[in-house]
Amino acid sequence: MMEKNSQAYQLLTLICMSGECSEKAVSIFIPEQDQRNRLLAKLIANKLVKKYQKDNMTGLRLTRKSKEFLYTSEPDRFSLYLSNGADYSMRRSSITTRNRQHGISETIAMIQRVCMEKYQRQENKPNISTFLSAKEVKSNGTIINSKLTGVWLNENIPWVCYHTAEESFFWYENVEKRAAALVHSMIKTADTKTSSVNALLFGNTMTQAKMCLESPKMPMALQNSNLHRFCFIPLDENGIMLLQLLKNRELYENLFSILTEDLHKKEKNYILNDGYNKDRLPVLVCIDCDLKRLISFKTHLDYANCSGEVICFDFQKAAILEFCNDNIEISTVDSEKVRELFLS
């Protein structure tokens, strides 16, 4: 009997919730190659998982045997995905649809790695530290063409999740405003007092963050968005570290406090900032890669014809540097030291 907290069961869950799981998602969820290969070989040999190849794309899908197993194991949890023809992978062969399924699987894999918690609802209400897939969110209301891949409810803070692949991210402002409004209405039924909704944008590399920042429409759309924060998360171990910090508010606030302890405050601030450095220049701490806040900081500096400083992680520097003008200095935080001191 497969234990529900085992990697095998969680991987079946991942495939079920996305419909078709990318190989990258599996490598995110199980980073050790030998362990990953052994588990996949076992699941395929037991006819629980099959590989689906078409149009030079390879994905993993559930077999009828594994669908029946999951549905029998937890019908309340998986009925949305498997019952009455609801199976995500049924007749889903277009490249566009499969790319979206792969993006959903990679989003879920990142959250699974960080939380390793069961994605369940109690009494039909989303509770904290829960991930709701895009299908589950959209079942609560009509959102056509929304790019969201799910909602992560963590410590009373809802994070709407998005995913961008190799191409730049196209943001449909009115659609995503309706999506955020739906999430607001959903969390009213949960035991949470939050009044804001944040966003996570997952991308293969930090290059996607730069492309979003340089997009003709994206900066203005983010500034007008009713999402409070909009953090870019790379689909790698650096992204896992960022999610670990965002998941643990106390850890994040401790690190933020260390980075701002030498900064000076001003009673009247005309420029968005976290303090002023020894040269009396405004400083923005951007370790969370909040694109919305970074855009506002740069815009304020440009209007004021002023210089400033951005503090970010070392792996974020190149993308942020290309977005910023010469009047913005970039200081970096050693990500390996943060892992060692805060997350070991």
VEXSE-322360 format. One line per field, with one value per residue (C-alpha): x negated, y, z; residue in three letters. Coordinates in Angstrom, 2 decimals. Layout:
# VEXSE-322360
px: X / ...
py: Y / ...
pz: Z / ...
residu: ALA / ...
END
This chain:
# VEXSE-322360
px: 0.00 / -1.39 / -1.68 / 0.01 / -3.02 / -5.42 / -7.14 / -5.42 / -1.95 / -2.82 / -4.12 / -0.88 / 0.94 / -1.20 / -0.40 / 3.30 / 3.61 / 1.84 / 3.13 / -0.28 / -3.50 / -6.69 / -10.01 / -11.29 / -8.57 / -9.67 / -13.30 / -12.17 / -10.19 / -12.90 / -16.24 / -18.38 / -18.70 / -19.25 / -16.33 / -14.14 / -15.05 / -14.35 / -10.95 / -9.86 / -11.03 / -9.03 / -5.86 / -6.09 / -6.80 / -3.74 / -1.67 / -0.79 / -2.48 / -3.07 / -5.15 / -3.30 / -5.33 / -4.05 / -5.37 / -8.82 / -7.30 / -7.49 / -5.20 / -4.00 / -0.36 / 1.59 / 2.83 / 6.35 / 4.99 / 3.49 / 6.58 / 8.77 / 6.31 / 6.28 / 10.02 / 10.66 / 8.04 / 9.39 / 12.57 / 13.32 / 9.87 / 9.60 / 13.21 / 12.71 / 9.87 / 11.03 / 14.80 / 17.42 / 14.98 / 13.11 / 9.73 / 7.23 / 5.40 / 8.47 / 8.34 / 5.69 / 3.16 / 2.64 / -0.76 / 0.84 / 2.83 / -0.09 / -2.41 / 0.10 / 0.37 / -3.43 / -3.50 / -0.90 / -2.92 / -6.10 / -4.26 / -2.86 / -6.26 / -7.90 / -5.22 / -5.41 / -9.17 / -8.79 / -5.75 / -5.48 / -1.94 / 1.29 / 3.35 / 6.70 / 9.66 / 11.49 / 15.24 / 15.04 / 13.05 / 9.46 / 7.29 / 3.79 / 0.72 / 2.89 / 2.36 / 5.43 / 4.86 / 6.06 / 8.90 / 10.05 / 9.87 / 11.78 / 14.47 / 15.42 / 16.20 / 15.83 / 12.42 / 11.77 / 8.15 / 6.61 / 2.93 / 3.05 / 1.77 / 3.06 / 3.30 / 1.01 / 2.57 / -0.29 / -0.19 / 2.99 / 1.31 / 2.77 / 0.29 / 1.78 / -0.65 / -1.53 / -3.97 / -5.91 / -7.95 / -10.77 / -8.74 / -7.89 / -4.82 / -1.64 / 0.47 / 4.18 / 4.89 / 8.69 / 8.75 / 6.25 / 8.08 / 11.15 / 9.02 / 7.68 / 11.24 / 12.28 / 9.40 / 10.45 / 13.96 / 12.63 / 10.43 / 13.36 / 14.60 / 11.25 / 10.00 / 7.87 / 7.78 / 5.66 / 6.86 / 4.33 / 3.53 / -0.02 / -1.40 / -4.25 / -5.52 / -7.49 / -9.97 / -12.76 / -15.51 / -15.92 / -15.95 / -12.16 / -12.09 / -14.13 / -11.81 / -8.78 / -10.42 / -11.36 / -7.95 / -6.17 / -2.93 / -3.90 / -5.38 / -2.29 / 0.02 / -1.76 / -1.59 / 2.15 / 2.71 / 4.69 / 2.09 / 0.03 / -3.31 / -4.47 / -7.55 / -9.51 / -10.59 / -13.07 / -12.34 / -15.51 / -17.12 / -17.35 / -13.59 / -13.14 / -15.18 / -13.01 / -9.83 / -11.25 / -11.87 / -8.43 / -6.80 / -8.41 / -7.55 / -9.75 / -12.82 / -12.17 / -11.68 / -14.89 / -16.89 / -15.19 / -16.02 / -19.70 / -19.85 / -18.24 / -19.85 / -22.45 / -19.98 / -18.68 / -15.02 / -13.40 / -10.10 / -9.02 / -9.75 / -8.89 / -10.51 / -9.53 / -12.37 / -13.42 / -15.82 / -18.76 / -22.40 / -25.50 / -25.47 / -21.88 / -20.52 / -17.23 / -17.63 / -15.24 / -15.63 / -14.52 / -15.59 / -12.04 / -12.33 / -9.07 / -8.78 / -5.96 / -7.97 / -11.12 / -9.24 / -7.83 / -11.27 / -12.85 / -9.93 / -10.20 / -13.95 / -13.50 / -10.86 / -12.98 / -16.14 / -17.80 / -20.20 / -19.52 / -20.57 / -18.96 / -19.89 / -19.17 / -20.52 / -23.58 / -21.62 / -19.15 / -21.76 / -22.20 / -18.48 / -17.88 / -21.02 / -19.85 / -16.51 / -17.91 / -19.59 / -23.12 / -21.74 / -20.95 / -23.71 / -23.24 / -24.44 / -24.17 / -23.50 / -25.37 / -22.65 / -24.86 / -25.48 / -21.75 / -21.14 / -23.81 / -22.78 / -18.97 / -17.86 / -20.30
py: 0.00 / 3.40 / 5.86 / 9.21 / 11.14 / 9.23 / 10.82 / 8.35 / 9.35 / 13.06 / 12.64 / 10.97 / 13.89 / 16.35 / 14.65 / 14.43 / 18.12 / 19.27 / 16.68 / 16.23 / 16.74 / 18.03 / 16.29 / 19.56 / 19.49 / 16.02 / 17.18 / 20.14 / 17.91 / 15.21 / 16.94 / 13.82 / 12.19 / 8.59 / 8.74 / 10.32 / 7.71 / 4.83 / 6.20 / 6.85 / 3.41 / 1.82 / 3.80 / 3.03 / -0.67 / -0.84 / 0.81 / 3.82 / 6.41 / 6.57 / 8.86 / 10.87 / 12.18 / 14.42 / 17.45 / 17.03 / 17.40 / 14.71 / 14.60 / 12.18 / 11.16 / 8.90 / 5.52 / 4.28 / 2.15 / 5.14 / 7.28 / 4.62 / 4.26 / 7.99 / 8.38 / 5.40 / 6.61 / 10.18 / 10.75 / 14.15 / 15.38 / 14.05 / 14.07 / 17.54 / 16.17 / 12.65 / 12.18 / 12.54 / 13.17 / 15.85 / 14.19 / 16.90 / 14.66 / 13.56 / 14.84 / 17.37 / 17.17 / 20.72 / 22.29 / 25.33 / 23.21 / 20.92 / 23.88 / 25.26 / 21.87 / 21.69 / 25.19 / 24.20 / 21.09 / 23.12 / 25.60 / 22.79 / 21.06 / 24.21 / 24.57 / 20.85 / 21.06 / 23.93 / 22.75 / 18.98 / 19.40 / 17.83 / 20.03 / 19.46 / 21.53 / 21.17 / 21.74 / 23.08 / 26.08 / 26.79 / 26.89 / 28.28 / 26.63 / 25.13 / 25.11 / 25.39 / 24.45 / 26.61 / 24.16 / 24.39 / 28.19 / 28.52 / 26.14 / 28.90 / 31.39 / 32.22 / 33.55 / 33.26 / 33.29 / 33.97 / 32.99 / 31.88 / 28.38 / 28.24 / 30.01 / 29.34 / 30.21 / 30.49 / 31.99 / 33.89 / 35.42 / 34.45 / 34.24 / 34.03 / 31.94 / 32.55 / 30.81 / 32.03 / 29.79 / 30.83 / 33.62 / 36.94 / 37.06 / 38.58 / 40.20 / 40.72 / 43.42 / 43.29 / 39.48 / 39.28 / 41.96 / 39.73 / 36.76 / 38.70 / 39.71 / 36.05 / 35.12 / 37.94 / 36.52 / 32.99 / 33.91 / 35.58 / 32.06 / 31.07 / 31.84 / 34.76 / 38.46 / 39.48 / 42.34 / 42.01 / 39.45 / 38.93 / 37.22 / 34.89 / 34.71 / 31.54 / 31.51 / 29.26 / 31.83 / 35.41 / 36.36 / 36.17 / 38.75 / 41.13 / 40.54 / 41.37 / 44.54 / 45.62 / 44.83 / 47.94 / 47.21 / 45.06 / 47.77 / 49.97 / 46.96 / 45.86 / 49.33 / 49.44 / 45.91 / 45.29 / 42.66 / 44.00 / 42.29 / 40.61 / 38.49 / 36.69 / 33.13 / 31.22 / 27.52 / 26.31 / 25.96 / 29.75 / 29.90 / 27.25 / 29.41 / 32.45 / 30.47 / 29.18 / 32.77 / 33.93 / 30.95 / 31.79 / 35.40 / 35.50 / 34.34 / 36.88 / 39.73 / 38.81 / 38.91 / 42.16 / 43.68 / 42.79 / 44.34 / 47.60 / 48.03 / 50.52 / 52.53 / 55.91 / 56.86 / 60.14 / 61.43 / 62.60 / 60.26 / 61.35 / 58.27 / 54.67 / 53.23 / 51.14 / 53.79 / 55.94 / 54.86 / 56.68 / 58.81 / 59.86 / 58.00 / 56.04 / 52.28 / 49.52 / 46.01 / 43.74 / 40.27 / 39.04 / 40.30 / 42.22 / 43.53 / 45.92 / 47.61 / 47.73 / 49.44 / 52.04 / 52.69 / 53.28 / 55.46 / 57.65 / 58.08 / 59.01 / 61.63 / 63.08 / 62.92 / 61.21 / 58.31 / 55.30 / 51.81 / 48.38 / 45.48 / 42.05 / 38.49 / 37.77 / 35.63 / 38.49 / 41.15 / 40.74 / 40.99 / 43.95 / 45.72 / 45.60 / 47.11 / 49.91 / 53.08 / 54.22 / 56.23 / 53.04 / 51.14 / 47.40 / 45.75 / 41.99 / 39.49 / 36.17 / 33.55 / 30.69 / 32.44 / 33.02 / 29.29 / 28.42 / 30.89 / 30.94 / 27.75 / 24.99
pz: 0.00 / -0.98 / 1.92 / 1.31 / 2.53 / 0.26 / -2.74 / -5.04 / -3.86 / -3.99 / -7.54 / -8.61 / -7.00 / -8.93 / -12.25 / -11.39 / -10.49 / -13.66 / -16.13 / -17.70 / -15.77 / -17.39 / -16.85 / -15.41 / -12.76 / -11.67 / -11.44 / -9.31 / -6.98 / -6.75 / -7.44 / -6.82 / -10.26 / -9.13 / -6.73 / -9.41 / -12.01 / -9.62 / -8.63 / -12.21 / -13.32 / -10.52 / -11.28 / -14.99 / -14.34 / -12.07 / -14.82 / -12.68 / -14.91 / -18.66 / -20.86 / -23.50 / -26.45 / -29.22 / -31.12 / -29.55 / -26.09 / -23.41 / -20.40 / -17.75 / -17.45 / -15.14 / -16.30 / -15.71 / -12.86 / -11.00 / -11.61 / -10.04 / -7.17 / -6.38 / -6.72 / -4.43 / -1.96 / -1.59 / -3.61 / -2.08 / -2.98 / -6.54 / -7.77 / -9.31 / -11.46 / -12.28 / -12.04 / -14.78 / -17.61 / -15.69 / -16.24 / -17.27 / -19.75 / -21.72 / -25.31 / -24.34 / -27.13 / -28.42 / -27.78 / -26.12 / -23.68 / -22.89 / -22.30 / -19.81 / -18.09 / -17.84 / -16.35 / -13.76 / -12.87 / -12.38 / -10.14 / -8.00 / -7.84 / -6.45 / -3.77 / -2.95 / -2.46 / -0.02 / 1.91 / 1.46 / 2.71 / 1.53 / -0.75 / 0.86 / 1.89 / 5.15 / 5.28 / 1.69 / 2.91 / 1.86 / 4.95 / 5.43 / 3.90 / 1.16 / -2.59 / -4.80 / -8.42 / -11.30 / -11.95 / -8.35 / -8.30 / -11.55 / -10.29 / -7.83 / -10.58 / -14.25 / -15.31 / -19.03 / -20.24 / -16.86 / -16.74 / -13.11 / -12.35 / -8.78 / -5.44 / -2.50 / 0.86 / 3.30 / 6.80 / 5.96 / 2.90 / -0.50 / -3.38 / -6.88 / -8.96 / -12.60 / -14.93 / -17.95 / -20.24 / -22.58 / -24.14 / -22.51 / -20.31 / -21.72 / -19.02 / -19.65 / -17.11 / -16.92 / -16.86 / -14.01 / -12.05 / -12.17 / -11.12 / -8.11 / -7.21 / -7.28 / -4.99 / -2.62 / -2.48 / -1.89 / 1.06 / 2.79 / 3.51 / 5.05 / 8.54 / 7.45 / 8.19 / 5.24 / 3.06 / 0.24 / -2.44 / -3.68 / -6.78 / -7.69 / -11.26 / -11.96 / -14.86 / -16.07 / -15.44 / -14.27 / -17.96 / -17.90 / -15.11 / -17.25 / -20.22 / -18.06 / -16.80 / -20.34 / -21.83 / -23.22 / -21.32 / -18.35 / -16.02 / -16.23 / -15.89 / -12.71 / -11.20 / -11.91 / -10.62 / -7.44 / -6.48 / -3.59 / -4.40 / -7.59 / -6.91 / -9.61 / -8.70 / -10.92 / -11.38 / -9.69 / -6.27 / -5.94 / -6.42 / -3.73 / -1.36 / -2.10 / -1.46 / 1.82 / 2.92 / 1.79 / 3.50 / 6.85 / 7.62 / 10.71 / 8.76 / 6.02 / 8.46 / 10.31 / 7.08 / 6.03 / 9.41 / 9.03 / 5.56 / 6.71 / 10.15 / 8.85 / 6.78 / 7.93 / 7.93 / 6.92 / 8.21 / 4.78 / 1.92 / -1.59 / -3.09 / -2.32 / -0.21 / 2.78 / 4.09 / 3.05 / 2.80 / 4.03 / 0.85 / 1.66 / -1.34 / -1.17 / -0.92 / -2.01 / -0.57 / -3.42 / -2.27 / -2.92 / -6.53 / -6.20 / -9.77 / -8.90 / -6.14 / -8.27 / -11.11 / -8.69 / -7.19 / -10.61 / -11.73 / -8.61 / -9.10 / -12.76 / -11.95 / -9.14 / -11.27 / -8.32 / -7.78 / -5.57 / -4.54 / -4.89 / -2.62 / -4.11 / -4.19 / -6.31 / -8.79 / -9.34 / -10.07 / -13.84 / -14.62 / -12.29 / -13.51 / -17.13 / -16.14 / -13.98 / -15.27 / -14.48 / -11.56 / -9.62 / -7.83 / -7.25 / -4.02 / -3.62 / -0.85 / -0.92 / -1.45 / -0.23 / 3.08 / 3.51 / 2.93 / 5.47 / 8.17 / 7.75 / 6.01 / 6.96
residu: MET / MET / GLU / LYS / ASN / SER / GLN / ALA / TYR / GLN / LEU / LEU / THR / LEU / ILE / CYS / MET / SER / GLY / GLU / CYS / SER / GLU / LYS / ALA / VAL / SER / ILE / PHE / ILE / PRO / GLU / GLN / ASP / GLN / ARG / ASN / ARG / LEU / LEU / ALA / LYS / LEU / ILE / ALA / ASN / LYS / LEU / VAL / LYS / LYS / TYR / GLN / LYS / ASP / ASN / MET / THR / GLY / LEU / ARG / LEU / THR / ARG / LYS / SER / LYS / GLU / PHE / LEU / TYR / THR / SER / GLU / PRO / ASP / ARG / PHE / SER / LEU / TYR / LEU / SER / ASN / GLY / ALA / ASP / TYR / SER / MET / ARG / ARG / SER / SER / ILE / THR / THR / ARG / ASN / ARG / GLN / HIS / GLY / ILE / SER / GLU / THR / ILE / ALA / MET / ILE / GLN / ARG / VAL / CYS / MET / GLU / LYS / TYR / GLN / ARG / GLN / GLU / ASN / LYS / PRO / ASN / ILE / SER / THR / PHE / LEU / SER / ALA / LYS / GLU / VAL / LYS / SER / ASN / GLY / THR / ILE / ILE / ASN / SER / LYS / LEU / THR / GLY / VAL / TRP / LEU / ASN / GLU / ASN / ILE / PRO / TRP / VAL / CYS / TYR / HIS / THR / ALA / GLU / GLU / SER / PHE / PHE / TRP / TYR / GLU / ASN / VAL / GLU / LYS / ARG / ALA / ALA / ALA / LEU / VAL / HIS / SER / MET / ILE / LYS / THR / ALA / ASP / THR / LYS / THR / SER / SER / VAL / ASN / ALA / LEU / LEU / PHE / GLY / ASN / THR / MET / THR / GLN / ALA / LYS / MET / CYS / LEU / GLU / SER / PRO / LYS / MET / PRO / MET / ALA / LEU / GLN / ASN / SER / ASN / LEU / HIS / ARG / PHE / CYS / PHE / ILE / PRO / LEU / ASP / GLU / ASN / GLY / ILE / MET / LEU / LEU / GLN / LEU / LEU / LYS / ASN / ARG / GLU / LEU / TYR / GLU / ASN / LEU / PHE / SER / ILE / LEU / THR / GLU / ASP / LEU / HIS / LYS / LYS / GLU / LYS / ASN / TYR / ILE / LEU / ASN / ASP / GLY / TYR / ASN / LYS / ASP / ARG / LEU / PRO / VAL / LEU / VAL / CYS / ILE / ASP / CYS / ASP / LEU / LYS / ARG / LEU / ILE / SER / PHE / LYS / THR / HIS / LEU / ASP / TYR / ALA / ASN / CYS / SER / GLY / GLU / VAL / ILE / CYS / PHE / ASP / PHE / GLN / LYS / ALA / ALA / ILE / LEU / GLU / PHE / CYS / ASN / ASP / ASN / ILE / GLU / ILE / SER / THR / VAL / ASP / SER / GLU / LYS / VAL / ARG / GLU / LEU / PHE / LEU / SER
END
